[in-house]
Amino acid sequence: MEKIELNGEIIRLGQLLKLAGLVDNGGEAKVRVQGGEVRVNGQVETRRGRQLQQGDRVEYGGRQVEVCYLTTGPKVD
């Protein structure tokens, strides 16, 4: 399973599919998600605007990616 590391910004399902290279563009993401071809945490997801949380697993086309939000700790002087 691949991990997609994000810098603290919330990402939506359609954006993640593009970022991970699972689809080529937003139009394809829309078609694949609305067509019931994408799973989030093992469940079919038809909302491409779904906000993904830390640890969510997205599956499409035989690939699986996990969402990892990077956190920056307090600065130490």
Secondary structure by P-SEA (a helix, b strand, c coil): cbbbbbccccccaaaaaaaacccccaaaaaaaaaacccccccccccccccccccbbbbbcccbbbbbbbbbbccccc
